[in-house]
């Protein structure tokens, strides 16, 4: 399994987009990666937009980005909450500086905007936040998945297969 030595942090808060969290997690675990679900509280059950739960393995204060090979940010309404945590922004900035894979889909672009790492980058997102992405200095493309170095971005749930594959490929090369 090509990802057996890789560790990924998947960040979560209430009203994450269920498939955008779970599909990449399952895909990475199938390839042998260890994926930890991380939120504001350890052991808390967060509920997705459609009712699928996710229980955190760790709290933000329990982990360090240097111990992970990549980070996944799901969409839904959770990103509007996630970007308010200084720890989340710190993780994203550190992953960016270390050029470790950062996966963002749908509204997750809001987290990268708040981390101020999009200037000059080519990305995609749900079209609803295109203006936000461009105002943050990114070049936006209407594609299922866009890979710009270590940043892997995608639009919405129908794009999950190529998005999860692109993230797994980036992680394998990390």
N, C-alpha and C positions, 0 to 999 in steps of 0.2 A: 504494500500500500504506500503510495508515493507521499502521503502527508502524515505518516505515522509519528514523525518527530516534531510536528508543528502544533502550536497552541494559538488559538484565536479567542479574542474577547468579543462577545456579542452584547451590545448595550441595549437596555430595555427600560421602558416606563409604560404607564398606562396607555391604552389605546394604540399600541404598536399595530402595524398591519400584519396580521397573523401569518400569511404565507411569506411575506418578505422577511420575517424573522426565521420561521421554521424551515422553509425550503433550503436556504443556504446552509443552515446548521446541519440538517440531515445529509445534504450532499457532501459537506466537508467530513462529517463523521464517517460516512461510507468509505471515504478515502483514507481513514485512519487518523484524522486530526482530532485533537482535544479541543472542544469548544466550551468555554465557560460563559454562562449568562450572568451578566453583571448589571446591577441596578443600585439605586440609592440605599436599599436595605438588603442585607443577606437573608436568604430564606423567605423572602416575600413573594407571594403569588401576584403577578401582574396579569391583567386580562387584556387580550387583544381586542381590536375593533369588532370582531365577529365572535368573541367569546372564548377563543382558545387561550388557555393559561400558559404562563411561563414563570417558573419559580427560579429565582436567582441563586446562583452558586456562591456569589460573593457580592459584597458592597463595594462601591467605588473606592472607599478608603482602605480596602483589603488588598488591592492589586496595584501593580506597577506595570506600565506599558512595556518596559524593557524586558519583562518576562513573557511577552507575547510576540508572535510573528505577524499578526495582523489584527484588524478590528473590523467588525461589521456593524453598520448602523441601519436598522430597518426604518421603513417609512411609517405611514399612518399619521396619527396626530401626536405620537410620542416625541418626534423630533423637536416640536415646539417646546416641550418640557425638557428634553435632554440637553438642549443648548443653553439652558439656564444653570447647569451644574458646572462649576469651575473645573472639577475633576474630569468631566467628559471632554471639555475643550482642551484641557492639558493632555489627555490621552491622544486626541486627534492631532494636536500640534507636535507631540513627541513622535508619533508614528510617521507623520509627514517628514519631520526632520531626519528621521532614521530611514526614510524611504521604504517603509514596510507597507504592505497592502492595506488600503483603506477602501472598504466596500460601502457604497451608499446607493440607496434606491428610493425613488419616489420623492417624498418630502424630506428625506434624510439630508438632502443638500443644505437644509437650514442649519444643521449642525456644523457642516464644513464652512458655511458662510460665517457663522458666529466665531469659528476658530480662526477665521481670516487666512485661509490657505488656498483660496480659489483664484487669486489674481494671476492671469496669464495661463490658466489651465483650461483644457478642453474637456467638457463634461456633458452629461445629460441629466434629466430629472423628469418628474411629472411636468407636463407643460404648464401647469398652474403656478409653478414657482420659477419659470424661465426668467422672468424679469428680475427676480431676486438674485438668481445665479449670475445673470449678466451684470447687474448693478454691483455685484461683488467682484467683478473683473474677469469672470470666466467667459470662455467662448462656448456657447450652448449649441448642441446638435440634437436633432430629433432622430435618434438611433436607439435600437434595443439595448445596446451596451456600448459604452465608450471607455476605452482604456487610455489614460494619459499617464505614462510612467507607472507609478504604484497606486494611482487613484482609479478605481473601477466604479463606474456609475451606470445606473440603469433607470428606466422610466417607471415601470409598474409591473404588477404580478404576471401578465402574459409574457414578460421579458425575462422571467426568472431562470429558465434553462440556460440561455447564453450568459446571463449575469453570473450565476453560480459557477459555471464552467470557467469563465474568465477569472473570477476571484480565486478558484482552486488552482488554476494555471499560474497565476501570479504568486500565490503562496508556495507552490512547488518550486518556483525559481528564486524564492526569498532566501 
